[in-house]
Amino acid sequence: MTREMPLSHAGDSTPVVMKVVVAGGFGVGKTTAVGSVSEIPPLSTEEYLTSASSPVDDLAGVESKQTTTVAFDFGRITFPDPPLPVELLLFGTPGQERFVDLWYDISRGAVGAVILVDTRRLESSFTAVDFFEDIDLPFVVALNTFDRAHRYPPEQVRAALEVPPHVPIVSCDARVPDSVAGVLLTLVRHAITYRPKVSRISSDQEIT
């Protein structure tokens, strides 16, 4: 996975454009988050759930959900303030595990990812955490505060998801623009300071 991270800025008001992935399990609020914070009408590829998907899509805990993202959601938000103006292009992934191959394409060129988590269904987040750790893309975990959901301390969630200590864990409400914007800023700061893992390559292997 190759990422281009701007290390400096020319000093003018032109924002640096960054691609961000909004990921997570099925029904955790990705489409809502992208739509709530986007400064343009968000693009959504939602389709109605049908009986054909019932054998492969687990609706436990989200039985009332009637639509699902089948490609990606897209939105945009600009932060004009220091340390540097940035324009974030938001790409929301489909949540079902059968779309994991698509996550690779969506994540290409991204500077980082937000993993939305529903604490009522922590198991739905395991795949996303493993995925971004495997491709070594910096991410933050955002606990979506669903109504009537128990509020767990971040460190308890960290232990349950086995998230490394350097990964920020924050709470948010995917319906509230300022809340989602705060998560995105946390990700940008984390991505700027993130250092990719150093691969161990033997002396007889070619470095490409």
C-alpha positions in Angstrom: 0.0 0.0 0.0 1.5 3.3 -1.1 0.5 6.5 0.5 1.5 10.1 -0.3 1.5 12.3 2.8 2.2 16.0 2.4 5.0 16.9 4.8 4.9 20.6 4.1 2.6 23.3 2.6 3.4 26.2 0.3 1.9 28.7 2.7 -1.1 29.7 0.5 -4.7 29.0 1.2 -5.0 26.1 -1.3 -6.1 23.0 0.7 -4.1 19.8 0.5 -6.4 17.1 -0.8 -6.5 13.8 1.1 -8.4 10.7 0.6 -10.0 9.1 3.7 -11.8 5.8 4.1 -14.8 5.4 6.4 -15.1 1.8 7.2 -16.7 -0.6 9.7 -19.2 -3.4 10.0 -22.6 -3.7 8.5 -25.0 -1.1 9.8 -22.6 0.9 12.0 -23.4 4.3 10.5 -20.9 4.8 7.7 -23.4 6.2 5.2 -24.9 8.4 7.9 -21.5 9.8 8.9 -20.4 10.6 5.3 -23.8 12.2 4.6 -23.9 14.3 7.8 -20.5 15.9 7.4 -20.3 16.3 3.6 -20.3 19.9 2.2 -21.6 18.6 -1.1 -24.7 16.3 -1.7 -23.2 12.9 -0.9 -23.1 10.2 -3.4 -24.6 7.0 -2.1 -24.9 3.6 -3.7 -27.5 2.1 -1.4 -29.8 -0.6 -2.5 -32.7 -2.3 -0.8 -31.9 -5.5 1.0 -33.6 -8.6 -0.5 -34.1 -12.2 0.6 -31.3 -13.2 -1.8 -28.7 -11.6 0.6 -30.1 -13.2 3.8 -27.9 -16.3 3.8 -24.7 -14.1 3.7 -25.6 -10.8 5.4 -26.0 -11.1 9.2 -28.8 -8.7 10.3 -28.5 -9.6 14.0 -28.9 -6.3 15.9 -29.9 -4.3 12.8 -33.1 -6.2 11.9 -34.9 -2.9 10.9 -32.2 -2.0 8.3 -33.7 -2.0 4.8 -30.9 -0.7 2.6 -27.2 -1.4 2.2 -24.2 0.2 0.5 -23.1 -2.0 -2.5 -20.2 0.0 -3.8 -19.2 3.1 -1.8 -20.4 6.4 -0.3 -18.7 9.6 -1.3 -18.6 13.0 0.3 -16.2 15.9 0.8 -15.3 18.3 3.6 -12.8 21.1 3.8 -11.0 22.3 6.9 -9.5 25.8 6.2 -7.8 26.2 9.6 -4.2 25.5 10.7 -2.0 23.5 10.9 -2.7 23.4 7.2 -5.9 23.7 5.1 -7.1 20.2 4.0 -9.9 19.0 1.8 -10.9 15.4 2.7 -12.4 13.1 0.1 -14.5 10.6 2.0 -15.1 7.1 0.7 -17.4 4.9 2.8 -17.0 1.2 2.3 -19.8 -1.4 2.2 -19.8 -3.2 5.5 -20.4 -6.8 4.6 -17.4 -9.2 4.6 -18.3 -10.3 1.1 -17.1 -6.9 -0.2 -13.7 -7.0 1.4 -12.0 -7.3 -2.0 -13.5 -4.0 -2.9 -12.0 -2.4 0.3 -8.5 -2.8 -1.3 -9.6 -0.6 -4.3 -11.3 1.9 -2.1 -8.3 2.2 0.2 -5.7 2.7 -2.6 -4.1 6.2 -2.2 -5.9 6.9 1.1 -4.0 8.6 4.0 -6.0 6.8 6.6 -9.3 5.3 7.7 -12.0 5.8 10.3 -13.4 2.6 11.7 -16.9 3.2 13.0 -17.9 0.8 15.8 -21.3 -0.2 17.2 -20.5 -1.2 20.8 -23.6 -3.4 20.8 -22.0 -5.5 18.0 -18.3 -5.3 18.5 -17.7 -8.5 16.6 -18.8 -6.7 13.4 -15.6 -4.5 13.7 -13.0 -7.3 13.8 -12.7 -7.6 10.1 -12.1 -3.9 9.5 -9.5 -3.7 12.3 -7.6 -6.7 10.9 -7.9 -5.3 7.3 -6.3 -1.9 8.0 -3.6 -3.4 10.2 -2.8 -5.9 7.4 -2.4 -3.2 4.8 -0.6 -0.9 7.3 -2.9 2.1 6.8 -3.3 4.4 9.8 -6.7 4.4 11.4 -8.8 5.6 14.3 -11.6 3.9 16.0 -14.8 5.9 16.4 -17.4 4.6 18.8 -20.8 5.5 17.3 -23.1 6.5 20.2 -26.3 4.7 19.3 -29.3 5.6 21.4 -29.8 3.3 24.4 -26.4 1.6 23.7 -24.1 1.1 26.7 -21.2 3.5 26.9 -18.0 1.5 27.3 -14.7 3.2 28.3 -12.3 3.5 25.3 -9.6 1.3 26.9 -12.2 -1.4 27.5 -13.1 -1.3 23.8 -9.3 -1.2 22.9 -8.8 -4.5 24.8 -11.8 -6.2 23.3 -10.8 -5.3 19.7 -7.1 -5.8 20.4 -6.3 -2.4 19.0 -2.6 -1.2 19.5 -2.0 1.6 22.1 -1.0 4.2 19.4 -4.4 4.0 17.7 -6.8 6.8 18.9 -10.2 5.7 20.1 -12.9 8.4 20.3 -16.6 8.6 20.7 -18.9 10.2 18.1 -22.4 10.6 16.9 -22.6 9.8 13.2 -25.7 12.0 12.9 -23.9 15.2 14.1 -21.6 17.0 11.6 -19.3 18.6 14.3 -18.9 15.2 15.9 -17.9 13.5 12.7 -15.6 16.4 11.8 -13.8 16.0 15.1 -13.1 12.3 14.3 -11.8 13.2 10.9 -9.4 15.8 12.3 -8.2 13.2 14.8 -7.4 10.9 11.9 -5.5 13.6 10.0 -3.3 14.4 12.9 -2.7 10.7 13.5 -1.9 10.0 9.9 0.6 12.9 9.6 2.6 11.5 12.5 2.2 7.8 11.6 5.2 5.8 10.6 4.6 2.7 8.5 5.9 -0.6 9.7 9.4 -1.5 8.5 9.4 -4.7 6.5 12.1 -7.2 7.3 13.7 -8.0 4.0 16.6 -10.5 3.7 19.7 -9.3 1.9 19.1 -11.6 -1.1 15.6 -10.1 -1.7 15.1 -7.3 -4.2 13.6 -4.1 -2.8 11.0 -2.7 -5.1 
